[in-house]
Amino acid sequence: MGQYLEALVPPLSQHLDLSLYVPEHFEGNVPVKVVRFPTGASRAQALRRFLDPRPARTLWQKILTEKPDCLYLFNGEGYPWALWLARWAKKEGVPLFLTLHDPDPHPGNPWEAANALLRRWVVPLATSVHVHSQVFVDKARKLGARHVVVIPHGSFADRFLRHAKPGVQREEDLVLFFGRLEAYKGIDILVKAILALEGRRRALIAGPGQVPRILRRAMREHPSWFEVHNRYVPDEEAALFFQRASVLVLPYRQATQSSLPLIGAAFGLAVVASAVGAFVEDVPRVGGILVPPNNPQTLAQVLAIAKPKERSYHNPDLTFQLLARQFVAWLEGGLRR
């Protein structure tokens, strides 16, 4: 979410007077007042803190001193603090707006499952709810949203393109998976597809998270078919990976939305993704290919023929400079409702 805030807040601040309240680990550089609050050094510490209404009340008192026209909950609508903040805002007559990033919780994550339960009490308290794709409007309404707007996910491509270097050779057989390794993202499906191709395609897998057993075994048995960087990847190195690869693959079992299709297309990669979530809108938009989820055979067939684009894809309508105007219209319109 930090990258999103760094992209959205600067153009938004050109139209609105903002203060940004964020967890202490936020390191972004934005041209507004930033108030950081402690959350704890571990997930257990964070859980204990978020279950305590006292620091939430202290945070709310700080917010009230700013005499806000509205409270925009950009993330974390399923946290206990969100419920208290939403109720206090309602009591004080402060309109609440929120962005619903994941209308469906990602499977296999107990933390998100718990958040999904709590947000059922938060969403109905919002004046208006923002989602990134039309496919999630009904789901937001089922959660109790009284008013829903769709503003698409903007492109982070420039963040990585600025690090592109001349002379990097594109590797025609290289398929890139980029991002945190999570069970719902289908790493095992990608591994099975690469194994089925028997060396005709190689996978570059980059990101932190738990390496699944099937990938560890495949790396041992076919080390030349898999290049794995199991760690946080800085932007400069990520740009190199996007330059080297020919295909960006998103073999997810479930998804809401992602910035990756726009980034991959901006680097000229073919984008291959499962037909789930907002991918059904986002991937065709960049000329990508959708495949059935949970189907390594079909994925292998598509990866075998997918080729990089002759021209990179850039959509000027998806710059945050332009999207910020839609956010402003949403917030100002909600205040008039």
C-alpha atoms as one frame of an Amber mdcrd trajectory, in Angstrom:
protein
   0.000   0.000   0.000   2.971   2.289   0.491   3.608   2.499  -3.241  -0.043
   3.368  -3.813   0.054   6.192  -1.274   3.283   7.559  -2.717   1.643   7.670
  -6.151  -1.778   9.023  -5.156  -1.132  11.510  -2.350   1.059  14.020  -4.267
  -1.474  14.746  -7.055  -4.367  14.532  -4.586  -2.703  17.166  -2.410  -2.825
  19.593  -5.342  -6.605  19.683  -4.958  -7.235  18.947  -1.264  -5.767  19.882
   2.105  -4.633  16.499   3.434  -3.103  14.992   6.530  -1.880  11.418   6.273
  -2.056   9.117   9.309  -0.009   5.985   8.698   1.723   3.146  10.595   5.237
   3.916  11.752   6.819   1.649   9.118   5.614   3.861   6.252   8.710   5.339
   4.623   7.148   7.151   1.700   7.992  10.736   0.834   4.788  12.711   0.297
   4.168  16.498   0.296   1.615  16.544   3.125   1.569  16.425   6.897   2.363
  12.833   7.936   1.491  11.480  11.378   2.970   8.062  12.136   1.540   5.850
  14.859   3.176   2.753  16.409   1.832  -0.690  15.530   4.427  -3.046  17.033
   7.483  -4.885  15.778   5.678  -8.175  15.121   2.263  -9.360  13.992   1.496
 -10.488  17.558   2.344  -7.047  18.942   0.277  -5.403  16.225  -2.692  -7.632
  17.034  -2.530  -6.742  20.728  -2.322  -3.060  19.911  -5.173  -3.120  17.404
  -7.386  -4.859  19.976  -6.794  -2.027  22.446  -9.218   0.891  21.989  -7.083
   3.314  24.008  -4.423   4.080  21.341  -7.199   4.201  18.767  -8.961   6.815
  20.873  -5.737   8.812  21.160  -5.361   8.699  17.384  -8.953   9.836  16.927
  -8.421  12.788  19.245  -5.445  13.857  17.121  -7.580  13.600  13.998 -10.347
  15.693  15.569  -7.921  18.535  16.318  -7.617  18.986  12.543 -11.390  19.601
  12.263 -11.630  17.308   9.226 -14.358  17.619   6.605 -14.161  13.852   6.179
 -12.224  10.752   7.160 -10.846   8.669   4.280  -9.917   5.159   5.382  -7.573
   4.137   2.588  -6.777   0.684   3.946  -7.460  -1.578   6.919 -11.254  -1.466
   7.005 -11.266  -4.881   8.719  -9.050  -3.902  11.649 -10.625  -3.320  15.089
  -9.445   0.291  15.056 -11.405   0.852  11.851 -14.651  -0.095  13.563 -14.021
   2.272  16.457 -12.926   5.092  14.160 -15.984   4.577  11.956 -18.328   4.731
  14.948 -16.614   7.765  16.448 -16.736   9.516  13.075 -20.457   8.826  12.807
 -21.021  10.140  16.331 -19.105  13.353  15.535 -20.825  13.803  12.168 -17.614
  13.269  10.158 -18.391  11.524   6.840 -16.419   8.317   6.297 -15.061   7.246
   2.913 -13.152   4.046   2.342 -11.360   2.094  -0.365 -12.180  -1.598  -0.452
  -9.013  -3.149  -1.863  -9.967  -6.793  -1.353 -13.734  -7.359  -1.457 -12.933
 -11.069  -1.219 -10.350 -12.091   1.411  -7.403 -13.978  -0.015  -7.771 -17.688
   0.809  -5.378 -19.371   3.206  -4.810 -16.239   5.293  -6.464 -16.341   8.764
  -5.624 -12.663   9.346  -7.599 -11.645   6.261 -10.449 -13.983   7.177 -10.769
 -12.207  10.529 -10.617  -8.817   8.818 -13.383  -9.901   6.447 -15.674 -10.480
   9.416 -15.001  -7.139  11.101 -15.393  -5.022   8.003 -19.037  -6.128   7.721
 -19.677  -3.647  10.540 -17.456  -0.926   9.051 -18.550  -0.794   5.409 -22.216
   0.093   6.172 -21.035   3.122   8.167 -19.278   4.657   5.147 -20.812   7.513
   3.206 -19.297   6.003   0.057 -17.059   3.071  -0.854 -14.457   2.943  -3.621
 -13.583  -0.242  -5.523 -11.156  -0.652  -8.408 -13.285  -2.677 -10.808 -16.900
  -3.021 -11.854 -16.740  -6.723 -10.979 -16.617  -5.807  -7.275 -19.548  -3.387
  -7.108 -22.119  -6.038  -6.184 -19.786  -7.553  -3.599 -19.313  -4.168  -1.958
 -23.078  -3.720  -1.831 -23.497  -7.155  -0.264 -21.104  -6.004   2.458 -23.521
  -3.179   3.167 -22.063  -0.335   1.098 -24.690   2.359   0.630 -22.927   4.044
  -2.280 -20.169   2.590  -4.484 -17.869   4.221  -7.039 -15.388   2.602  -9.411
 -12.008   4.244  -9.926  -9.471   1.972 -11.650  -6.087   1.089 -10.245  -3.438
   3.490 -11.466  -0.130   2.565 -13.020   3.080   2.343 -11.003   5.067   1.665
 -14.176   7.032   4.922 -14.065   8.373   3.935 -10.653  10.210   1.043 -12.334
  10.759   2.402 -15.847  13.003   5.138 -14.469  15.465   2.387 -13.523  15.508
   0.706 -16.954  19.005   0.405 -18.366  20.131   0.376 -21.993  21.591  -2.768
 -23.468  19.712  -5.324 -21.364  19.072  -8.400 -23.495  15.530  -9.768 -23.401
  15.509 -13.523 -22.816  12.851 -15.069 -25.049  12.358 -18.162 -22.896  12.138
 -16.316 -19.562   8.815 -16.061 -17.708   8.599 -13.651 -14.758   6.567 -14.076
 -11.577   6.970 -10.980  -9.415   5.607 -10.265  -5.949   5.110 -11.802  -2.538
   4.859 -15.580  -2.578   1.403 -16.475  -1.278  -0.551 -19.714  -1.679  -3.415
 -18.023  -3.529  -1.023 -16.738  -6.214  -0.586 -20.208  -7.700   3.178 -20.687
  -7.596   2.594 -24.446  -7.673   0.541 -24.066 -10.850   3.385 -22.156 -12.495
   5.910 -24.796 -11.421   3.800 -27.564 -12.954   3.481 -25.587 -16.190   7.247
 -25.013 -16.415   7.923 -28.690 -15.731   5.466 -29.652 -18.478   7.385 -27.463
 -20.937  10.568 -29.447 -20.223  13.028 -26.604 -20.533  11.369 -24.655 -23.332
  10.555 -21.941 -20.787  12.375 -20.839 -17.636  10.792 -19.134 -14.633  12.225
 -16.148 -12.787  10.409 -15.960  -9.449  11.132 -12.873  -7.362   9.640 -11.800
  -4.060   9.518 -12.474  -0.325   7.357 -15.128   1.285   7.374 -18.864   1.845
   8.805 -20.981  -0.973   6.410 -23.912  -1.503   7.749 -27.448  -1.331   6.999
 -28.153  -4.997   9.217 -25.223  -6.019  12.081 -26.266  -3.741  12.004 -29.740
  -5.248  11.827 -28.406  -8.817  14.814 -26.137  -8.130  16.845 -29.126  -6.975
  15.884 -31.366  -9.890  15.960 -28.716 -12.651  18.127 -25.820 -11.436  18.492
 -24.338 -14.916  14.718 -23.976 -15.302  14.145 -21.873 -12.185  15.780 -18.648
 -11.013  14.460 -17.695  -7.583  15.095 -14.508  -5.599  13.184 -15.164  -2.372
  13.465 -11.727  -0.759  12.366  -8.155  -1.028  13.375  -6.852  -4.457  14.211
  -3.125  -4.735  12.787  -1.142  -7.638  16.061  -0.973  -9.564  16.514  -4.745
  -9.529  12.837  -5.286 -10.327  13.252  -3.136 -13.434  16.104  -5.387 -14.557
  13.890  -8.463 -14.160  11.136  -6.841 -16.231  13.683  -5.978 -18.917  15.080
  -9.504 -19.040  11.778 -11.399 -19.166   9.510 -11.892 -22.159   6.342 -12.889
 -20.315   4.780 -11.757 -17.039   2.719 -14.561 -15.516   0.002 -14.215 -12.875
  -1.272 -17.764 -12.253  -3.457 -16.720  -9.325  -6.199 -18.891  -7.881  -7.956
 -15.779  -6.619  -7.320 -12.081  -7.090  -8.841  -8.697  -6.539  -6.637  -6.307
  -8.517  -2.962  -5.760  -9.134  -0.657  -3.109 -10.516   1.431  -5.780 -12.243
  -0.384  -6.048 -15.615   0.229  -2.353 -16.287   3.861  -2.591 -15.198   4.555
  -5.660 -17.310   2.863  -4.158 -20.363   4.818  -0.912 -19.945   8.008  -2.968
 -20.259   6.654  -4.689 -23.380   6.063  -8.083 -21.782   3.261 -10.389 -22.790
   0.913 -10.669 -19.800  -0.603 -14.068 -19.033  -2.999 -14.294 -16.084  -5.769
 -16.380 -14.607  -9.306 -15.240 -15.403 -10.109 -14.200 -11.832 -11.070 -10.962
 -10.092 -10.264  -7.701 -11.844  -7.819  -9.522 -14.123 -10.798 -10.186 -16.410
 -10.851  -6.431 -17.120  -7.236  -5.413 -16.563  -5.434  -8.065 -18.621  -7.389
  -7.716 -21.912  -6.924  -3.944 -21.583  -3.164  -4.384 -22.031  -3.507  -7.002
 -24.780  -2.773  -9.880 -22.417  -4.051 -13.438 -22.360  -6.450 -14.932 -19.814
  -6.308 -18.614 -18.901  -8.569 -20.738 -16.689  -7.418 -20.774 -13.053  -5.967
 -23.955 -11.544  -5.043 -25.303 -14.977  -1.275 -25.853 -15.417  -1.770 -27.654
 -18.739  -3.462 -24.683 -20.393  -1.016 -22.300 -18.766   1.883 -24.286 -20.227
   0.327 -24.160 -23.697  -0.084 -20.387 -23.532   3.387 -19.764 -22.111   4.831
 -21.796 -24.973   3.442 -19.382 -27.570   3.348 -16.053 -25.700   5.757 -13.490
 -27.106   6.785 -10.016 -25.926   5.047  -7.043 -27.489   6.669  -5.032 -30.250
   5.577  -1.864 -28.461   5.120  -1.132 -24.789   1.681  -0.213 -23.464   0.930
   3.085 -21.753  -2.566   4.318 -20.904  -2.550   8.046 -20.105  -5.973   7.715
 -18.464  -4.441   5.534 -15.740  -1.852   8.001 -14.500  -2.365   9.021 -10.896
  -2.296  12.656 -11.972  -5.567  12.102 -13.843  -7.048   9.562 -11.442  -6.587
  12.013  -8.574  -9.297  14.155 -10.159 -11.698  11.215  -9.945 -10.854  10.770
  -6.272 -11.478  14.473  -5.657 -14.835  14.293  -7.455 -15.752  11.223  -5.398
 -14.913  12.845  -2.059 -16.472  16.212  -2.860 -19.551  14.541  -4.316 -19.957
  12.440  -1.202 -19.775  15.506   1.019 -22.648  17.051  -0.962 -24.828  13.956
  -0.685
